[in-house]
Amino acid sequence: MTLGALLPFAVSAQAFPHKPIKLVVPLAAGVGSDALARAMSYEIGRKHGHRVVVENRPGANGSIAATSVLSQPADGYTVYLAGVSNLAWNPYLYKNLSYNPMTDFKGVALVASADYITATSKKSGIHTLQELVAKAKAQPGALNYASAGVGNSTHLASELLMRRTGIQMQHIPFNGSGSFYTTVLSGETPVVTSLAGDLIPMVKDGKLTALAVSGEARKKEIPDVPTFKELGIEMDVLGWFALVVKKGTPQPVIDQLNQLFNEALKGEKSVDILKTQVMRTYDLPPSAVDEMMQKDYKAWGPIITELNIAQ
């Protein structure tokens, strides 16, 4: 390639960003990763004066947001803050998915990840994971567990738990986190496996009993709760969020976005959100996103296929 051919990319990279960046979130305002998106946008604006506009596009497990991002030019000015389900699971969950995350997107930055906790209602009388397993084996299918919907991470994490422990429970899906947490607290659906940041406040308030947490170490917020590994169970489930852009975006622009957002994650507002949601953050190159997508696509594909839940 000649110097003349390379010049437009060099100029584009040097000038980037010269207009507002749109950060698309596949959730409603005030839910999940939306708070982190707004914290990062604030930090980028505060430090560099670049305007980052958060645009909420909820629906269809991220498909509406993904389609919106892919309808824009591949110039780095539209960035998608997506989760593991949007980038690794959706090809198995939707038969006619409007996009292919593996070929349509390129990674920008691995933003954050969170572990999962299995917890029970106080009314269940279940205080340890061993008690849960014993009760479920004594009455297969009698215990209900709640999720935020078929194919949601709370559903798949619970399915993994059943496979790892050899138990059967009845799945009760709900639409959204608020409604299904209410039924867990009431004891109607006494078991749940969900993000640590969601459950820890309820555990600390004495509303739920935490049985075990995924990951390598116990959580300092609930130090008495063992890890699944301590109990001899491999619960290799990780909730993660990443930034991606439309494939074809120039690599220099991707690298600049990577630097901007990784730096923003170290800002005070971002750190506060990460702490509240009990999430860990990263400072890795764009390639880390593509590697994580491939890893979870391969790991979870057989499980989702076996469940026969594709819509």
N, C-alpha and C positions, 0 to 999 in steps of 0.2 A: 504494500500500500504506500502511495506517495505521501510526502509531507503535506501537499495540498489537500489530499483526501482526509488526512488526520486533523487538519486545522479546525474544521467545524466542531469536532468533539472536544478539542482542547479549549476553544473559546467558550463552548457551552459549559464545560466543567468549571472554568474560571469564573464565569458569570453566575453560576448557580449558588444560591437561589436568588433570582432577581424579581420574584413575585411570590405571593402566598403559597404555602404548601398545604394541600388538603389531606388531612389524616382521617381516613374512613374507619369507623368502628361498627362492627356488625351487631351492636346491642343498643338498647335505648339509653338515653342520657341518665346518668346516675347509677348505672348497673355495671357490675364487673369491671372489665378493663377500661371502661369509659373514664373513670377517675384518674387512672394512670395516664391515659392519652392526654387528658387536659393538663395534668401535672407536667408532662414532657413538653407540651406545646408552650406552657408558661415559661419553663426554664429556657427553652430555645429563644423565646422572645426576649426574656430578661437579659440573657447573656450576649446574644448576637443581634438582637433587633429584627430577626426574621419572624414573619408572621406565619403561624401554623394554625389552621382552622380545623377544628374537629367537626366531622360530619357523621351523624348517627344514621345508619342504614340497617335497622333490625329486620329479622325475618328469614325464614327458610334456612335456618342454621348457618347463616353467613353467606348464602348464595346470592342474595340481593346485593349485599355489599360487594362481593367479589365481582359480580357482573358490572356493577357501577364503576369499579376501579378499572376493569378491563376495557370499558367503553372509552376511556380517556387515553390521550397520547402517552407513549412510553418515554416520558421526559423527566420522571422523578418528582413531578409536582402533585401526584396523587399516590399516596402511600396507604397501604392496608394494614391495620393492626389486627391480626387474625390469631385464632387459637388453634390448638392441636386438632380439634374436630373439623375446623374449616379447611385446614391444610393437609391433613393426613387421613381423616376418617370419611369425609363426605363422598369420595369416589365409591366407597362401599355402601354408604347409607342411601344414596340416591341413584336410581337406575338411569335417569336422564339428566344428570348433572350438567349445568350449563357451562362449566369450566373444568379444566384439569389442572389442579394445583401444581403438579409435577412439571408440566410443560408450559403453563401460562404465566407463572410467577417466578421471580428471582428474589432470593433472600437479601434483606438489608441488614437486619440486626435481630439477634435473639434477645428479647426484652426481659422476660422474667419467667419464673416457674414456681409451682406450688405443689406441696405434697397433699395427700388425701388422708382423711380420718374416717374410720368406721365408728359410728356412735349409736346409742340406743336411747329410747325414751325412758324416763325414770319409772314410768308405769310398767315397763316390761319386766322389771326385776332382774334384768341381765346386766351384770357388772363387769364381766371379763369376756374376752374373745373365746376362751375355752367354754364358758357357759353358753355363749351364742351358738357355737358349733354343736355342743351337746344337745341343746334344745332343738335346733334345726334338724339334727339327725334323728332325734326321737320322734319328731313329727314332720316328715318331709313335706314342704310346701305350705305348712300351716302359718309360718311367720311371713308377714308382709314387709317388703322394703320399698321405700319411696325413691323416686327419681324426678328430675326436672323435665323428663320427656324421653321417649324412645330414641335411642342413639345418642342421647346426651352423655357427657362424661360421667355423670353420677350414675347413669344406667350401666355403662360399660365397666366402670370401676367395680360396681356391685357384682356384675357377672363374673369378672375376674376373681373376685373374692370367693364366689361360690365354687369356681373351678379349682382354686388353690386349696380349698378346705373340704371339698367333696360334699357340700350341703346343697339343699334346694330351698329357695324361698320364693314367694309370690311377688312378682313385680307389679307395683302400682305407679304408673307414670302420671305426672302432673304437668301443667303448662306453666313453667317458670318457677324460680326458686322460692318466692314468697309463699305460694300455696302449699308446696310440698313440705317445706319446713314446718308449717303450721300443723300439718297432720302428724309429723314425727313428734313434735312437742306434745300433742294431745294423746299420743299413744295409739292412734288409729293405724298408722304404719310405723311400727316401733324401731325399724332399722334403717340406717342411711349411711352411705359412703359418699363423702363430698369434700370439697376443698377445705383445707385446714383453716384458712382465714375466715370462712363462713361459720364453721362449727365451733372454733375455739371460744368466741365470746359466750355462746350458749352453754358450753361446758363449764367455763369459769363462773357463770351465773348460777350453776347448779341445775340447769334446765335439761341437760343431756348428760349421758355418761359416755365418755370416750373410751373405746376398747383398745385401739391400736392406731398407729400412724405410719404412713409409708415414708420412705427415705432412709438415709443412713444413720440418722441420730434422732434422739428424742427432741421434742420442742421445748424450749425454755419456758414457754408460756404455760405448758402443762407437763412438767417434768416427771410426774408419776406415771404417765401413760407410755407403755412400751411401744417399740417399733414392731412392725410385722416380722422383721428379720430376727429380732430377739425371740420371737415366738415360733421361729422356724418356718415362716411363711414368706414366699417370694411374691410380694405385691409390687411389681415393677410398673407402677402407674404414676405418671407425672403430668400435671396440668401445666402447659406452657403457652406463652404468647410470643409472637414474632412480628416483625415488620417486613412486608414484601412489597415489591413493585411489579408492574407489568414487564414481562420478558421483552427484551429489546432496549430497555433503558441503558444508556451508556454506563460502562463500569466506573469511570471517574465520578459520575453523579451518584451511583450507588455507594461508592466509598465515602463521598462527602456526607451523604445521609447517615451512613453508619457512624461516622465520627460525631455528627450533630446529636443523634439520638443516644448514643452511648454516653456522651458527655451529659446530656440532659437527665439521664437516669441517676447521675451522681448529685444532682441538685437537691436542695433541702426539701422542696415540695414533693418531688418524686420519692425520695427516701422515706418521707413520712407515710406516703400511700403504700409503699412496699412493706413497710413495717406493720401498718394496720392490717394489710391483707396477708401477712405472714408469707411473703414471697421473697425469693432470692433473685438477684439480678446478675447480669453477665456483662462482659466487655470483650466480645469475640468478633472475628471478621464475618462478613456476609455469608461466607461458605458454611458457617455453622448452622444457619437456618436450613439450607438445602439438605445438609446431612441429617438434621433432626427430622425433617419431613420424611425423608426416605426411610429412616429407622422406624418411625412409628407407623408409617404406611405398611411396611412389611410385617411388623410385629402384631398389629391389630387387625389386619385384613382377614386372617383365618378365623379369628374370634367373631368378628362382625358377620362374616359369611355364614358361619355355623348358626348364628342366632336367627338368620333368615328374616331380618328386619328392614331390608332395603325397600324404599318407597318408590 
